[in-house]
Amino acid sequence: MALDPMFYLLSGLIVAGDLIAALFFLKFWRRSADTLFAIFAAAFLLLALGQALLALTNVPVEERSWIYLLRLAAFVLIIAGIVHKNRAD
């Protein structure tokens, strides 16, 4: 099943944005050594990986649920990082 070329363009933009966000959070983590920034960087890397897999693999729509588990893991990481940060203070 061939997808619209616009899908690939937008997926590439999303992946690039997620990778840039991850790099910014890694830079903040190196400066402050705050684990929240490292957790956010890992979450954005998972989001980028999930979007890249979605665009690059030719998996039918019905069988894509395992890709969305990466997004779920990213959001769980973000929530866990925020809860950990609030409990640590």
Secondary structure, 3 states (H helix, E strand, C coil): CCCCHHHHHHHHHHHHHHHHHHHHHHHHHHHHCCHHHHHHHHHHHHHHHHHHHHHHCCCCHHHCHHHHHHHHHHHHHHHHHHHHHHHHC
